[in-house]
Amino acid sequence: MEAILLSKLKADTGHELQEWMDLIAKESFEKPTQILHWLKESFNVKHGTAYVLGVIYFNDRKPVYADQEGLLNKQFEKKEELRPLYDELETWIKEQNPEVKFGICKGYVSLLAKKQCAVIVVCKDGVWLGLALDPNEDHPELKDAKVLRVSEKINRAIQIQESSDLNVLAEKYWSLAVNRFS
């Protein structure tokens, strides 16, 4: 979303990114939501664009999602020991379904078939795979994904603690989520 909004920023608002950053710097904002409200009220900037500009301003005036590897590495600050497990999960997913795309966000990695079918979330207690399963199907052995605080579509979650957990996924749940959106 950030890249799309920035590509249309001049056409939609009349200002380039640097111009907006300079205008914002003349004010005294303490958080991005203050910028969002100011831009909407003072310049009629659309909500999504105002939000992105506020977040960029507080990210040292740099786009947040431009450095994908940096975003991913930040998820492992203070949890470096989980990176090998994440890497193994990423490799496993790519082997299962090479067409699945990885979208790295600030707090999670979104997995997209034609639509978002899953997420990977790194938490204090491990690497979690959140799945968008049919809400009408019961999967009592899976956890409720609300604890991951991601998309409402993601309704079930599995904690990946070791490589053998990937075999359980292969047999049951991963293919259900991917096939639902393929």
C-alpha positions in Angstrom: 0.0 0.0 0.0 2.8 2.4 0.9 4.5 2.1 -2.5 1.2 2.6 -4.4 0.3 5.7 -2.4 3.8 7.2 -2.8 3.7 6.6 -6.6 0.5 8.6 -6.8 1.4 11.2 -4.1 2.1 14.2 -6.3 -1.0 13.5 -8.5 -3.3 13.0 -5.5 -2.1 15.7 -3.2 -0.1 18.2 -5.3 3.1 17.6 -3.2 6.1 15.3 -3.4 7.1 13.3 -0.3 9.9 15.7 0.7 7.5 18.6 0.5 5.1 16.9 2.9 8.0 16.0 5.2 9.1 19.7 5.2 5.5 20.9 5.9 5.1 18.4 8.8 8.4 19.3 10.3 7.2 22.9 10.8 4.6 21.6 13.2 5.1 19.9 16.6 3.7 16.5 16.4 4.4 13.7 18.9 2.8 10.8 17.1 1.6 9.8 13.6 -2.1 10.0 14.4 -1.7 13.8 15.1 -0.2 14.2 11.6 -3.0 12.1 10.1 -5.7 14.3 11.6 -3.9 17.5 10.7 -3.4 16.4 7.1 -7.0 15.4 6.7 -8.4 18.5 8.3 -6.0 21.1 6.9 -5.3 19.7 3.4 -8.2 17.2 2.8 -5.6 14.4 2.4 -7.3 11.0 2.2 -7.0 8.9 5.3 -4.7 6.2 4.0 -2.3 8.7 2.5 -2.3 10.8 5.7 -1.6 7.7 7.8 1.3 6.7 5.6 2.8 10.2 5.6 2.6 10.3 9.4 4.3 6.9 9.8 7.0 7.8 7.3 7.7 11.1 9.2 8.3 9.1 12.4 10.5 6.6 10.5 13.2 9.2 10.0 11.3 10.5 7.0 11.9 7.3 5.1 9.4 4.9 3.6 8.8 2.1 6.1 8.4 -0.8 3.6 11.2 0.1 1.2 13.7 -2.1 3.0 12.0 -5.5 3.1 15.0 -7.4 4.6 15.4 -4.7 7.2 11.8 -5.1 8.2 12.2 -8.8 8.5 15.5 -8.5 10.5 13.7 -6.1 12.9 11.2 -8.8 13.7 14.1 -10.9 15.1 15.6 -8.3 17.3 15.9 -9.9 20.7 14.7 -13.2 19.2 17.7 -14.1 17.0 17.4 -17.8 18.0 14.1 -18.0 16.1 15.5 -16.9 12.7 16.7 -20.4 11.7 13.2 -21.8 12.4 11.6 -19.0 10.4 14.1 -19.6 7.5 13.2 -23.3 7.5 9.5 -22.5 7.5 9.9 -20.1 4.6 11.9 -22.7 2.6 9.2 -25.3 3.4 6.4 -23.1 2.2 8.2 -22.2 -1.0 8.8 -25.9 -1.7 5.1 -26.7 -1.1 3.7 -23.8 -3.1 6.3 -21.8 -5.1 3.5 -19.5 -6.3 2.8 -18.2 -2.8 4.2 -14.6 -2.3 5.7 -13.3 0.9 4.8 -9.8 1.9 7.0 -8.6 4.7 5.2 -6.2 7.1 6.4 -4.5 10.3 5.0 -7.1 12.7 4.5 -10.2 10.5 5.0 -11.8 7.1 1.8 -12.1 5.0 1.5 -15.1 2.7 -0.5 -14.6 -0.4 -2.0 -17.1 -2.9 -4.5 -15.1 -4.9 -5.4 -13.5 -1.5 -3.9 -13.6 1.9 -4.0 -17.2 3.1 -1.7 -17.2 6.0 0.8 -15.2 8.1 4.0 -15.9 9.9 4.3 -14.1 13.3 7.5 -14.1 15.4 6.6 -13.9 19.1 8.5 -14.2 22.3 7.3 -17.8 22.6 8.2 -18.9 19.0 7.2 -18.7 15.4 3.5 -18.9 14.7 1.8 -19.8 11.4 -1.7 -18.2 11.2 -4.0 -19.7 8.7 -7.2 -18.4 6.9 -9.3 -21.6 7.2 -13.0 -22.0 6.5 -14.6 -20.5 9.6 -17.4 -23.1 9.3 -15.0 -26.0 9.8 -13.9 -27.0 13.3 -10.2 -27.5 14.0 -10.1 -28.0 17.8 -6.4 -28.9 17.8 -5.5 -25.4 16.4 -5.4 -22.2 18.5 -7.5 -19.2 17.9 -5.5 -16.7 15.9 -6.8 -13.6 17.6 -3.7 -13.7 19.9 -1.6 -13.0 16.8 -3.4 -9.6 16.3 -3.4 -9.7 12.5 -6.0 -9.8 9.8 -9.5 -11.0 10.7 -9.3 -13.6 7.9 -6.5 -15.4 9.8 -8.6 -17.4 12.3 -6.4 -20.4 13.3 -2.8 -20.6 14.4 -0.1 -23.2 14.9 3.0 -22.7 17.0 6.1 -24.0 15.1 8.6 -25.1 17.7 10.7 -27.5 15.7 11.1 -28.9 12.2 8.8 -31.9 12.8 5.9 -29.5 13.2 6.2 -28.8 9.5 5.2 -32.4 8.7 2.0 -32.0 10.6 1.2 -28.9 8.7 1.9 -30.5 5.4 -0.5 -33.3 6.1 -3.4 -31.2 7.2 -3.6 -27.5 7.4 -1.3 -25.6 5.1 -2.9 -27.0 2.0 -6.4 -26.2 3.3 -5.5 -22.5 3.6 -3.7 -22.2 0.3 -6.3 -24.1 -1.7 -9.0 -22.0 -0.2 -7.5 -18.9 -2.0 -5.9 -20.5 -5.1 
